[in-house]
Amino acid sequence: MDYDVIVVGAGAAGLMAAGRAAQMGRNVLLIEKMEKPGRKIRISGKGRCNLTNTRSHEEFLEKVRTGREFFGPAFRNLDNHQTVRFFRKQGLQLEVERGERVFPRSGKAWDVANTLAGWCKDLGVKLEVRTSAEEIVLLGGKIYGVTIRNRGGFQRRIECSNVILCTGGASYPATGSTGDGYTIAHALGHKIVDIRPALVPLEGAPAIVQQLNGLQLKNVGLRLEIDGEIAAEEFGEMDFGSRGLEGAVILRVSRDAVDALIDGRQVRLLLDLKPALDRETLLERMGRERAALPEVARFGELVRKLAPKQLVEPLAVAAGVRSDMRMHRVEEAAFGKLADALKCFALTVSDYRPFEEAVVTAGGVSTDEVDPQTMQSRIVPGLYFAGELLDVDADTGGYNMQIAFSTGYLAGELRK
Ligand SMILES: Cc1cc2nc3c(=O)[nH]c(=O)nc-3n(C[C@H](O)[C@H](O)[C@H](O)COP(=O)(O)OP(=O)(O)OC[C@H]3O[C@@H](n4cnc5c(N)ncnc54)[C@H](O)[C@@H]3O)c2cc1C
């Protein structure tokens, strides 16, 4: 055998797996199809890489949306606190920010990727870049090797007794995560749970989204409504971009919204633009604003006192009043309707954006056929999985990166 183990994909999971395997005395080859390891790490967290989250185990696991139980043993083997210690030991200074999110103190995601790559190098991992794994070759039902192809088109087979597949998901394919692992795992008999974008911008009715393009809302309450029932509630930032509805609260509800849209259900977002005020208090505030305005003031001027400029027209429409109508002509009931619209501004969600814009891929290699204590395939001995390729995903906040680190670290131990 040329190697004890070939790790396919040098992302967060693959780097962790390769380093851990080498640390345990294995002869390791790490194959990466891009020019550099850790392309996705380098752009993660808006270039700052939110590499984990220091919440308690219980709170952390609550953020894991699929595969929570499956992830438990890997997380206990390398948890969030051990991960922080691991990076600090490698000389990377870290900082904990709002929401217990951990970032490199330098503010550079590159430092995270370079730390992992340097750790692998020091441990003797052989890295081959610009090389794609095409197939895992079996002999008598056991791993025999991996067929690889370099950028020049030259194909060869490398022998090994174990493979750790860490090819990532299908999101942001420009980083190299083009979903190859699904095909490779499927060819070996593994079930692939339908993949779909998660943590992804949503699309609303074009007219309103266009009207609000560029609007950034801070401290809004957002409820996700599916077929008339509230499915989730969030609080935070939301942006109206050219690509649709974005921002932290949208990403957090997007997973459920995408699944509902795929099922053909009705999806709406109900925005609370004044989450700190109940309806009564809001009406009192409105009364004070009205009293302070001159008699000739128009309805739109009142709305402007309560909401950003771009929302004046849509809110006036929701209140059933023209924004240029003089205040003294506005019927009393319209102020109640305006309060309702401020507390519950409804947006219909028509679609979701593609994998190219999704932070994470939901679905993937079914965890039913992978041993959570080892990450080893229950179908092919010697085959291991780690990272986003698996049907495990979490909310934003450093959880997905930790999933990659923990599953990679455990897979790298090559436990039988
Ligand atoms: C824009 C963006 C920002 C994000 N920010 C954060 C964040 O701040 N915090 C967080 O927790 N998560 C974040 N995520 C999610 C997180 O980056 C991923 O969940 C994590 O990187 C997954 O790691 P992975 O190793 O499983 O896959 P990847 O990082 O995708 O790595 C897979 C690697 O395999 C290689 N590969 C694929 N196929 C082959 C093949 N056939 N042969 C050889 N190599 C192959 C790819 O080139 C790639 O390098 C972000 C994601 C995106 C897209």
The ligand as a Gaussian input file, in Angstrom:
#p B3LYP/6-31G(d) Opt

LIG

0 1
 C      -19.651000      32.130000       2.360000
 C      -19.606000      31.122000       3.482000
 C      -19.353000      31.545000       4.762000
 C      -19.354000      30.631000       5.815000
 N      -19.056000      31.075000       7.070000
 C      -19.047000      30.194000       8.098000
 C      -18.667000      30.610000       9.395000
 O      -18.242000      31.753000       9.617000
 N      -18.750000      29.690000      10.413000
 C      -19.161000      28.389000      10.192000
 O      -19.245000      27.631000      11.145000
 N      -19.452000      27.965000       8.951000
 C      -19.394000      28.823000       7.902000
 N      -19.674000      28.371000       6.650000
 C      -19.913000      26.931000       6.453000
 C      -18.570000      26.179000       6.534000
 O      -17.621000      26.889000       5.782000
 C      -18.697000      24.761000       5.999000
 O      -19.743000      24.101000       6.646000
 C      -17.389000      23.991000       6.199000
 O      -16.334000      24.649000       5.550000
 C      -17.515000      22.582000       5.656000
 O      -16.251000      21.977000       5.692000
 P      -15.939000      20.689000       4.831000
 O      -14.499000      20.388000       5.051000
 O      -16.916000      19.647000       5.090000
 O      -16.166000      21.129000       3.329000
 P      -15.402000      22.221000       2.455000
 O      -14.843000      23.281000       3.292000
 O      -16.355000      22.583000       1.387000
 O      -14.169000      21.417000       1.853000
 C      -14.304000      20.412000       0.892000
 C      -13.024000      20.367000       0.085000
 O      -13.041000      19.212000      -0.760000
 C      -12.492000      19.554000      -2.015000
 N      -13.002000      18.605000      -3.007000
 C      -14.277000      18.461000      -3.421000
 N      -14.360000      17.433000      -4.301000
 C      -13.103000      16.927000      -4.427000
 C      -12.552000      15.866000      -5.187000
 N      -13.293000      15.110000      -6.008000
 N      -11.226000      15.623000      -5.084000
 C      -10.438000      16.389000      -4.274000
 N      -10.916000      17.404000      -3.539000
 C      -12.236000      17.666000      -3.604000
 C      -12.961000      20.985000      -2.238000
 O      -12.178000      21.656000      -3.170000
 C      -12.877000      21.563000      -0.840000
 O      -11.634000      22.168000      -0.589000
 C      -19.623000      29.255000       5.572000
 C      -19.854000      28.824000       4.269000
 C      -19.841000      29.750000       3.227000
 C      -20.080000      29.252000       1.825000

